[in-house]
């Protein structure tokens, strides 16, 4: 499905989106697939940043990662964070 890797700050590729659009799924299932793929790629980044395997991540580690992102955003601006929104 995904030959090219997402670029930094990109949660899924155009190829991924095309595959989802072409899938024989209802609209709500396509949206759920996008959310799932987005979440997987975000979890990959969290795992990389924390040095913890995705399967080993727990709720507290994920929350701490988001808190760290928020602190960076306040102190250094949004360009210094992984999440760009």
Phi and psi restraints in degrees (range 20) as a CNS / XPLOR table:
assign (resid 1 and name C) (resid 2 and name N)
       (resid 2 and name CA) (resid 2 and name C) 1.0 -106.9 20.0 2
assign (resid 2 and name N) (resid 2 and name CA)
       (resid 2 and name C) (resid 3 and name N) 1.0 101.8 20.0 2
assign (resid 2 and name C) (resid 3 and name N)
       (resid 3 and name CA) (resid 3 and name C) 1.0 -83.6 20.0 2
assign (resid 3 and name N) (resid 3 and name CA)
       (resid 3 and name C) (resid 4 and name N) 1.0 -44.7 20.0 2
assign (resid 3 and name C) (resid 4 and name N)
       (resid 4 and name CA) (resid 4 and name C) 1.0 -90.8 20.0 2
assign (resid 4 and name N) (resid 4 and name CA)
       (resid 4 and name C) (resid 5 and name N) 1.0 144.1 20.0 2
assign (resid 4 and name C) (resid 5 and name N)
       (resid 5 and name CA) (resid 5 and name C) 1.0 -82.5 20.0 2
assign (resid 5 and name N) (resid 5 and name CA)
       (resid 5 and name C) (resid 6 and name N) 1.0 147.9 20.0 2
assign (resid 5 and name C) (resid 6 and name N)
       (resid 6 and name CA) (resid 6 and name C) 1.0 -61.0 20.0 2
assign (resid 6 and name N) (resid 6 and name CA)
       (resid 6 and name C) (resid 7 and name N) 1.0 143.1 20.0 2
assign (resid 6 and name C) (resid 7 and name N)
       (resid 7 and name CA) (resid 7 and name C) 1.0 -75.4 20.0 2
assign (resid 7 and name N) (resid 7 and name CA)
       (resid 7 and name C) (resid 8 and name N) 1.0 163.6 20.0 2
assign (resid 7 and name C) (resid 8 and name N)
       (resid 8 and name CA) (resid 8 and name C) 1.0 -51.7 20.0 2
assign (resid 8 and name N) (resid 8 and name CA)
       (resid 8 and name C) (resid 9 and name N) 1.0 137.0 20.0 2
assign (resid 8 and name C) (resid 9 and name N)
       (resid 9 and name CA) (resid 9 and name C) 1.0 68.4 20.0 2
assign (resid 9 and name N) (resid 9 and name CA)
       (resid 9 and name C) (resid 10 and name N) 1.0 11.8 20.0 2
assign (resid 9 and name C) (resid 10 and name N)
       (resid 10 and name CA) (resid 10 and name C) 1.0 -116.2 20.0 2
assign (resid 10 and name N) (resid 10 and name CA)
       (resid 10 and name C) (resid 11 and name N) 1.0 124.5 20.0 2
assign (resid 10 and name C) (resid 11 and name N)
       (resid 11 and name CA) (resid 11 and name C) 1.0 -91.2 20.0 2
assign (resid 11 and name N) (resid 11 and name CA)
       (resid 11 and name C) (resid 12 and name N) 1.0 -18.4 20.0 2
assign (resid 11 and name C) (resid 12 and name N)
       (resid 12 and name CA) (resid 12 and name C) 1.0 -157.6 20.0 2
assign (resid 12 and name N) (resid 12 and name CA)
       (resid 12 and name C) (resid 13 and name N) 1.0 156.2 20.0 2
assign (resid 12 and name C) (resid 13 and name N)
       (resid 13 and name CA) (resid 13 and name C) 1.0 -87.0 20.0 2
assign (resid 13 and name N) (resid 13 and name CA)
       (resid 13 and name C) (resid 14 and name N) 1.0 167.9 20.0 2
assign (resid 13 and name C) (resid 14 and name N)
       (resid 14 and name CA) (resid 14 and name C) 1.0 -62.9 20.0 2
assign (resid 14 and name N) (resid 14 and name CA)
       (resid 14 and name C) (resid 15 and name N) 1.0 -34.0 20.0 2
assign (resid 14 and name C) (resid 15 and name N)
       (resid 15 and name CA) (resid 15 and name C) 1.0 -64.5 20.0 2
assign (resid 15 and name N) (resid 15 and name CA)
       (resid 15 and name C) (resid 16 and name N) 1.0 -40.9 20.0 2
assign (resid 15 and name C) (resid 16 and name N)
       (resid 16 and name CA) (resid 16 and name C) 1.0 -60.2 20.0 2
assign (resid 16 and name N) (resid 16 and name CA)
       (resid 16 and name C) (resid 17 and name N) 1.0 -46.7 20.0 2
assign (resid 16 and name C) (resid 17 and name N)
       (resid 17 and name CA) (resid 17 and name C) 1.0 -62.5 20.0 2
assign (resid 17 and name N) (resid 17 and name CA)
       (resid 17 and name C) (resid 18 and name N) 1.0 -40.2 20.0 2
assign (resid 17 and name C) (resid 18 and name N)
       (resid 18 and name CA) (resid 18 and name C) 1.0 -62.4 20.0 2
assign (resid 18 and name N) (resid 18 and name CA)
       (resid 18 and name C) (resid 19 and name N) 1.0 -43.8 20.0 2
assign (resid 18 and name C) (resid 19 and name N)
       (resid 19 and name CA) (resid 19 and name C) 1.0 -61.5 20.0 2
assign (resid 19 and name N) (resid 19 and name CA)
       (resid 19 and name C) (resid 20 and name N) 1.0 -41.2 20.0 2
assign (resid 19 and name C) (resid 20 and name N)
       (resid 20 and name CA) (resid 20 and name C) 1.0 -65.1 20.0 2
assign (resid 20 and name N) (resid 20 and name CA)
       (resid 20 and name C) (resid 21 and name N) 1.0 -44.8 20.0 2
assign (resid 20 and name C) (resid 21 and name N)
       (resid 21 and name CA) (resid 21 and name C) 1.0 -61.1 20.0 2
assign (resid 21 and name N) (resid 21 and name CA)
       (resid 21 and name C) (resid 22 and name N) 1.0 -35.6 20.0 2
assign (resid 21 and name C) (resid 22 and name N)
       (resid 22 and name CA) (resid 22 and name C) 1.0 -83.5 20.0 2
assign (resid 22 and name N) (resid 22 and name CA)
       (resid 22 and name C) (resid 23 and name N) 1.0 -12.4 20.0 2
assign (resid 22 and name C) (resid 23 and name N)
       (resid 23 and name CA) (resid 23 and name C) 1.0 -65.6 20.0 2
assign (resid 23 and name N) (resid 23 and name CA)
       (resid 23 and name C) (resid 24 and name N) 1.0 148.9 20.0 2
assign (resid 23 and name C) (resid 24 and name N)
       (resid 24 and name CA) (resid 24 and name C) 1.0 -82.8 20.0 2
assign (resid 24 and name N) (resid 24 and name CA)
       (resid 24 and name C) (resid 25 and name N) 1.0 69.8 20.0 2
assign (resid 24 and name C) (resid 25 and name N)
       (resid 25 and name CA) (resid 25 and name C) 1.0 -127.9 20.0 2
assign (resid 25 and name N) (resid 25 and name CA)
       (resid 25 and name C) (resid 26 and name N) 1.0 153.2 20.0 2
assign (resid 25 and name C) (resid 26 and name N)
       (resid 26 and name CA) (resid 26 and name C) 1.0 -70.0 20.0 2
assign (resid 26 and name N) (resid 26 and name CA)
       (resid 26 and name C) (resid 27 and name N) 1.0 161.2 20.0 2
assign (resid 26 and name C) (resid 27 and name N)
       (resid 27 and name CA) (resid 27 and name C) 1.0 -55.0 20.0 2
assign (resid 27 and name N) (resid 27 and name CA)
       (resid 27 and name C) (resid 28 and name N) 1.0 -44.2 20.0 2
assign (resid 27 and name C) (resid 28 and name N)
       (resid 28 and name CA) (resid 28 and name C) 1.0 -66.5 20.0 2
assign (resid 28 and name N) (resid 28 and name CA)
       (resid 28 and name C) (resid 29 and name N) 1.0 -32.0 20.0 2
assign (resid 28 and name C) (resid 29 and name N)
       (resid 29 and name CA) (resid 29 and name C) 1.0 -70.4 20.0 2
assign (resid 29 and name N) (resid 29 and name CA)
       (resid 29 and name C) (resid 30 and name N) 1.0 -37.4 20.0 2
assign (resid 29 and name C) (resid 30 and name N)
       (resid 30 and name CA) (resid 30 and name C) 1.0 -63.3 20.0 2
assign (resid 30 and name N) (resid 30 and name CA)
       (resid 30 and name C) (resid 31 and name N) 1.0 -42.0 20.0 2
assign (resid 30 and name C) (resid 31 and name N)
       (resid 31 and name CA) (resid 31 and name C) 1.0 -64.3 20.0 2
assign (resid 31 and name N) (resid 31 and name CA)
       (resid 31 and name C) (resid 32 and name N) 1.0 -41.0 20.0 2
assign (resid 31 and name C) (resid 32 and name N)
       (resid 32 and name CA) (resid 32 and name C) 1.0 -63.8 20.0 2
assign (resid 32 and name N) (resid 32 and name CA)
       (resid 32 and name C) (resid 33 and name N) 1.0 -37.9 20.0 2
assign (resid 32 and name C) (resid 33 and name N)
       (resid 33 and name CA) (resid 33 and name C) 1.0 -62.9 20.0 2
assign (resid 33 and name N) (resid 33 and name CA)
       (resid 33 and name C) (resid 34 and name N) 1.0 -41.8 20.0 2
assign (resid 33 and name C) (resid 34 and name N)
       (resid 34 and name CA) (resid 34 and name C) 1.0 -63.0 20.0 2
assign (resid 34 and name N) (resid 34 and name CA)
       (resid 34 and name C) (resid 35 and name N) 1.0 -43.4 20.0 2
assign (resid 34 and name C) (resid 35 and name N)
       (resid 35 and name CA) (resid 35 and name C) 1.0 -62.6 20.0 2
assign (resid 35 and name N) (resid 35 and name CA)
       (resid 35 and name C) (resid 36 and name N) 1.0 -43.2 20.0 2
assign (resid 35 and name C) (resid 36 and name N)
       (resid 36 and name CA) (resid 36 and name C) 1.0 -63.2 20.0 2
assign (resid 36 and name N) (resid 36 and name CA)
       (resid 36 and name C) (resid 37 and name N) 1.0 -44.6 20.0 2
assign (resid 36 and name C) (resid 37 and name N)
       (resid 37 and name CA) (resid 37 and name C) 1.0 -65.9 20.0 2
assign (resid 37 and name N) (resid 37 and name CA)
       (resid 37 and name C) (resid 38 and name N) 1.0 -42.5 20.0 2
assign (resid 37 and name C) (resid 38 and name N)
       (resid 38 and name CA) (resid 38 and name C) 1.0 -58.5 20.0 2
assign (resid 38 and name N) (resid 38 and name CA)
       (resid 38 and name C) (resid 39 and name N) 1.0 -46.5 20.0 2
assign (resid 38 and name C) (resid 39 and name N)
       (resid 39 and name CA) (resid 39 and name C) 1.0 -63.9 20.0 2
assign (resid 39 and name N) (resid 39 and name CA)
       (resid 39 and name C) (resid 40 and name N) 1.0 -42.9 20.0 2
assign (resid 39 and name C) (resid 40 and name N)
       (resid 40 and name CA) (resid 40 and name C) 1.0 -59.7 20.0 2
assign (resid 40 and name N) (resid 40 and name CA)
       (resid 40 and name C) (resid 41 and name N) 1.0 -47.2 20.0 2
assign (resid 40 and name C) (resid 41 and name N)
       (resid 41 and name CA) (resid 41 and name C) 1.0 -67.3 20.0 2
assign (resid 41 and name N) (resid 41 and name CA)
       (resid 41 and name C) (resid 42 and name N) 1.0 -34.5 20.0 2
assign (resid 41 and name C) (resid 42 and name N)
       (resid 42 and name CA) (resid 42 and name C) 1.0 -67.4 20.0 2
assign (resid 42 and name N) (resid 42 and name CA)
       (resid 42 and name C) (resid 43 and name N) 1.0 -42.2 20.0 2
assign (resid 42 and name C) (resid 43 and name N)
       (resid 43 and name CA) (resid 43 and name C) 1.0 -62.9 20.0 2
assign (resid 43 and name N) (resid 43 and name CA)
       (resid 43 and name C) (resid 44 and name N) 1.0 -35.4 20.0 2
assign (resid 43 and name C) (resid 44 and name N)
       (resid 44 and name CA) (resid 44 and name C) 1.0 -60.2 20.0 2
assign (resid 44 and name N) (resid 44 and name CA)
       (resid 44 and name C) (resid 45 and name N) 1.0 -43.1 20.0 2
assign (resid 44 and name C) (resid 45 and name N)
       (resid 45 and name CA) (resid 45 and name C) 1.0 -66.2 20.0 2
assign (resid 45 and name N) (resid 45 and name CA)
       (resid 45 and name C) (resid 46 and name N) 1.0 -43.7 20.0 2
assign (resid 45 and name C) (resid 46 and name N)
       (resid 46 and name CA) (resid 46 and name C) 1.0 -61.0 20.0 2
assign (resid 46 and name N) (resid 46 and name CA)
       (resid 46 and name C) (resid 47 and name N) 1.0 -43.8 20.0 2
assign (resid 46 and name C) (resid 47 and name N)
       (resid 47 and name CA) (resid 47 and name C) 1.0 -61.2 20.0 2
assign (resid 47 and name N) (resid 47 and name CA)
       (resid 47 and name C) (resid 48 and name N) 1.0 -43.5 20.0 2
assign (resid 47 and name C) (resid 48 and name N)
       (resid 48 and name CA) (resid 48 and name C) 1.0 -63.0 20.0 2
assign (resid 48 and name N) (resid 48 and name CA)
       (resid 48 and name C) (resid 49 and name N) 1.0 -45.7 20.0 2
assign (resid 48 and name C) (resid 49 and name N)
       (resid 49 and name CA) (resid 49 and name C) 1.0 -67.2 20.0 2
assign (resid 49 and name N) (resid 49 and name CA)
       (resid 49 and name C) (resid 50 and name N) 1.0 -33.4 20.0 2
assign (resid 49 and name C) (resid 50 and name N)
       (resid 50 and name CA) (resid 50 and name C) 1.0 -93.5 20.0 2
assign (resid 50 and name N) (resid 50 and name CA)
       (resid 50 and name C) (resid 51 and name N) 1.0 -13.4 20.0 2
assign (resid 50 and name C) (resid 51 and name N)
       (resid 51 and name CA) (resid 51 and name C) 1.0 72.7 20.0 2
assign (resid 51 and name N) (resid 51 and name CA)
       (resid 51 and name C) (resid 52 and name N) 1.0 24.5 20.0 2
assign (resid 51 and name C) (resid 52 and name N)
       (resid 52 and name CA) (resid 52 and name C) 1.0 -119.2 20.0 2
assign (resid 52 and name N) (resid 52 and name CA)
       (resid 52 and name C) (resid 53 and name N) 1.0 136.0 20.0 2
assign (resid 52 and name C) (resid 53 and name N)
       (resid 53 and name CA) (resid 53 and name C) 1.0 -61.5 20.0 2
assign (resid 53 and name N) (resid 53 and name CA)
       (resid 53 and name C) (resid 54 and name N) 1.0 146.8 20.0 2
assign (resid 53 and name C) (resid 54 and name N)
       (resid 54 and name CA) (resid 54 and name C) 1.0 -51.6 20.0 2
assign (resid 54 and name N) (resid 54 and name CA)
       (resid 54 and name C) (resid 55 and name N) 1.0 -45.2 20.0 2
assign (resid 54 and name C) (resid 55 and name N)
       (resid 55 and name CA) (resid 55 and name C) 1.0 -64.4 20.0 2
assign (resid 55 and name N) (resid 55 and name CA)
       (resid 55 and name C) (resid 56 and name N) 1.0 -20.1 20.0 2
assign (resid 55 and name C) (resid 56 and name N)
       (resid 56 and name CA) (resid 56 and name C) 1.0 -97.3 20.0 2
assign (resid 56 and name N) (resid 56 and name CA)
       (resid 56 and name C) (resid 57 and name N) 1.0 -8.9 20.0 2
assign (resid 56 and name C) (resid 57 and name N)
       (resid 57 and name CA) (resid 57 and name C) 1.0 -62.7 20.0 2
assign (resid 57 and name N) (resid 57 and name CA)
       (resid 57 and name C) (resid 58 and name N) 1.0 142.5 20.0 2
assign (resid 57 and name C) (resid 58 and name N)
       (resid 58 and name CA) (resid 58 and name C) 1.0 -121.6 20.0 2
assign (resid 58 and name N) (resid 58 and name CA)
       (resid 58 and name C) (resid 59 and name N) 1.0 172.3 20.0 2
assign (resid 58 and name C) (resid 59 and name N)
       (resid 59 and name CA) (resid 59 and name C) 1.0 -55.8 20.0 2
assign (resid 59 and name N) (resid 59 and name CA)
       (resid 59 and name C) (resid 60 and name N) 1.0 -45.0 20.0 2
assign (resid 59 and name C) (resid 60 and name N)
       (resid 60 and name CA) (resid 60 and name C) 1.0 -63.0 20.0 2
assign (resid 60 and name N) (resid 60 and name CA)
       (resid 60 and name C) (resid 61 and name N) 1.0 -40.2 20.0 2
assign (resid 60 and name C) (resid 61 and name N)
       (resid 61 and name CA) (resid 61 and name C) 1.0 -65.1 20.0 2
assign (resid 61 and name N) (resid 61 and name CA)
       (resid 61 and name C) (resid 62 and name N) 1.0 -39.4 20.0 2
assign (resid 61 and name C) (resid 62 and name N)
       (resid 62 and name CA) (resid 62 and name C) 1.0 -66.8 20.0 2
assign (resid 62 and name N) (resid 62 and name CA)
       (resid 62 and name C) (resid 63 and name N) 1.0 -43.8 20.0 2
assign (resid 62 and name C) (resid 63 and name N)
       (resid 63 and name CA) (resid 63 and name C) 1.0 -61.7 20.0 2
assign (resid 63 and name N) (resid 63 and name CA)
       (resid 63 and name C) (resid 64 and name N) 1.0 -44.1 20.0 2
assign (resid 63 and name C) (resid 64 and name N)
       (resid 64 and name CA) (resid 64 and name C) 1.0 -61.0 20.0 2
assign (resid 64 and name N) (resid 64 and name CA)
       (resid 64 and name C) (resid 65 and name N) 1.0 -37.4 20.0 2
assign (resid 64 and name C) (resid 65 and name N)
       (resid 65 and name CA) (resid 65 and name C) 1.0 -63.1 20.0 2
assign (resid 65 and name N) (resid 65 and name CA)
       (resid 65 and name C) (resid 66 and name N) 1.0 -44.5 20.0 2
assign (resid 65 and name C) (resid 66 and name N)
       (resid 66 and name CA) (resid 66 and name C) 1.0 -65.7 20.0 2
assign (resid 66 and name N) (resid 66 and name CA)
       (resid 66 and name C) (resid 67 and name N) 1.0 -38.0 20.0 2
assign (resid 66 and name C) (resid 67 and name N)
       (resid 67 and name CA) (resid 67 and name C) 1.0 -62.4 20.0 2
assign (resid 67 and name N) (resid 67 and name CA)
       (resid 67 and name C) (resid 68 and name N) 1.0 -41.6 20.0 2
assign (resid 67 and name C) (resid 68 and name N)
       (resid 68 and name CA) (resid 68 and name C) 1.0 -62.4 20.0 2
assign (resid 68 and name N) (resid 68 and name CA)
       (resid 68 and name C) (resid 69 and name N) 1.0 -44.3 20.0 2
assign (resid 68 and name C) (resid 69 and name N)
       (resid 69 and name CA) (resid 69 and name C) 1.0 -58.0 20.0 2
assign (resid 69 and name N) (resid 69 and name CA)
       (resid 69 and name C) (resid 70 and name N) 1.0 -44.7 20.0 2
assign (resid 69 and name C) (resid 70 and name N)
       (resid 70 and name CA) (resid 70 and name C) 1.0 -63.4 20.0 2
assign (resid 70 and name N) (resid 70 and name CA)
       (resid 70 and name C) (resid 71 and name N) 1.0 -41.2 20.0 2
assign (resid 70 and name C) (resid 71 and name N)
       (resid 71 and name CA) (resid 71 and name C) 1.0 -64.4 20.0 2
assign (resid 71 and name N) (resid 71 and name CA)
       (resid 71 and name C) (resid 72 and name N) 1.0 -43.6 20.0 2
assign (resid 71 and name C) (resid 72 and name N)
       (resid 72 and name CA) (resid 72 and name C) 1.0 -61.1 20.0 2
assign (resid 72 and name N) (resid 72 and name CA)
       (resid 72 and name C) (resid 73 and name N) 1.0 -42.9 20.0 2
assign (resid 72 and name C) (resid 73 and name N)
       (resid 73 and name CA) (resid 73 and name C) 1.0 -59.1 20.0 2
assign (resid 73 and name N) (resid 73 and name CA)
       (resid 73 and name C) (resid 74 and name N) 1.0 -43.0 20.0 2
assign (resid 73 and name C) (resid 74 and name N)
       (resid 74 and name CA) (resid 74 and name C) 1.0 -69.3 20.0 2
assign (resid 74 and name N) (resid 74 and name CA)
       (resid 74 and name C) (resid 75 and name N) 1.0 -44.3 20.0 2
assign (resid 74 and name C) (resid 75 and name N)
       (resid 75 and name CA) (resid 75 and name C) 1.0 -80.0 20.0 2
assign (resid 75 and name N) (resid 75 and name CA)
       (resid 75 and name C) (resid 76 and name N) 1.0 -35.2 20.0 2
assign (resid 75 and name C) (resid 76 and name N)
       (resid 76 and name CA) (resid 76 and name C) 1.0 -121.4 20.0 2
assign (resid 76 and name N) (resid 76 and name CA)
       (resid 76 and name C) (resid 77 and name N) 1.0 -8.8 20.0 2
assign (resid 76 and name C) (resid 77 and name N)
       (resid 77 and name CA) (resid 77 and name C) 1.0 94.7 20.0 2
assign (resid 77 and name N) (resid 77 and name CA)
       (resid 77 and name C) (resid 78 and name N) 1.0 163.6 20.0 2
assign (resid 77 and name C) (resid 78 and name N)
       (resid 78 and name CA) (resid 78 and name C) 1.0 -67.6 20.0 2
assign (resid 78 and name N) (resid 78 and name CA)
       (resid 78 and name C) (resid 79 and name N) 1.0 -23.8 20.0 2
assign (resid 78 and name C) (resid 79 and name N)
       (resid 79 and name CA) (resid 79 and name C) 1.0 -67.7 20.0 2
assign (resid 79 and name N) (resid 79 and name CA)
       (resid 79 and name C) (resid 80 and name N) 1.0 -19.7 20.0 2
assign (resid 79 and name C) (resid 80 and name N)
       (resid 80 and name CA) (resid 80 and name C) 1.0 -87.8 20.0 2
assign (resid 80 and name N) (resid 80 and name CA)
       (resid 80 and name C) (resid 81 and name N) 1.0 -6.2 20.0 2
assign (resid 80 and name C) (resid 81 and name N)
       (resid 81 and name CA) (resid 81 and name C) 1.0 -99.2 20.0 2
assign (resid 81 and name N) (resid 81 and name CA)
       (resid 81 and name C) (resid 82 and name N) 1.0 163.0 20.0 2
assign (resid 81 and name C) (resid 82 and name N)
       (resid 82 and name CA) (resid 82 and name C) 1.0 -72.1 20.0 2
assign (resid 82 and name N) (resid 82 and name CA)
       (resid 82 and name C) (resid 83 and name N) 1.0 -46.3 20.0 2
assign (resid 82 and name C) (resid 83 and name N)
       (resid 83 and name CA) (resid 83 and name C) 1.0 -78.7 20.0 2
assign (resid 83 and name N) (resid 83 and name CA)
       (resid 83 and name C) (resid 84 and name N) 1.0 127.9 20.0 2
assign (resid 83 and name C) (resid 84 and name N)
       (resid 84 and name CA) (resid 84 and name C) 1.0 -116.8 20.0 2
assign (resid 84 and name N) (resid 84 and name CA)
       (resid 84 and name C) (resid 85 and name N) 1.0 93.8 20.0 2
